[in-house]
Amino acid sequence: MTDLIPVGFVFHQSNLQAFQNCRFSFLLRYIKKLPWPAPLAARSSSFEQDLLAGSTLHSLIHQYFLGIDPELLVSCAQNFPDARVSGWFDNFLASKYAKITDNQFSEHSLQITLNGSLLLAKFDLLSFDSNTLQICDWKSSQTMPKRQFLQERVQTMVYALVAARSLPQAPRPITMHYWEAGFPDQPIIFEIGDAQLRKYEETITDLITSIRSLRVEQFERTTNLKKCAYCEYQNYCARSGLQGDEGSFHDWFEIGLSELQGKN
Ligand code: SF4
């Protein structure tokens, strides 16, 4: 253990994902709290547009669950400059996920203590009744992510773990639904039972323990240059202009989205 991580530090999906992407980015963003370099990092403008469109979709869905008139929201979506948002929101309204029921919590945060560390999750939608606990996560990917990719995401582990441990009487299995706005009929759904939760707990505990054990010089820059393509700290590392891939896009997109939504 080092004393780099301050008392009260809150781990969450984004900072754990950032650590997995690149230890050095974790150091800059979450320990040194360095602001975005100026001029803003050389991430492509299409990446930033995608972030804004995705964030707007999340906001519209959140307002829908708050009870705002759907027609008004449809009109807002139609007036948004990026036409994808309107199509996505229409897809949402036509999906089974637009059903309003009791015990639904949109943009809801829960926090647990895991082996002495704080672990937070902010859910797009949490719904439960006596038989089910359902976690929904809205996505706006250009290509459909693979099931295995999502299954191994730190987000899947953190969300299921925090939901289960903060609501100990929660029914099992928990279901995690990734709903892609551009592929509305293909939700990817995971059923997560107690054995899986124990594995998630072990994995996340090990990850946090590993972060806490590192000295400053051990927060090294990634050797996978694809990871740098969408990182906001490219200028710190003289790694701008690199080519990313779909995986690295996803790695940073969810972090950027959470930050835009004020989830971190
Ligand atoms: S530019 Fe690359 S090496 Fe530098 S912090 Fe970002 S991901 Fe890490």
Residues whose N, C-alpha, C, O or C-beta is under 5 A from the ligand:
A	BS01	SF4	C22 F24 S25 R221 T222 K227 C228 C231 Y233 Q234 C237 R239
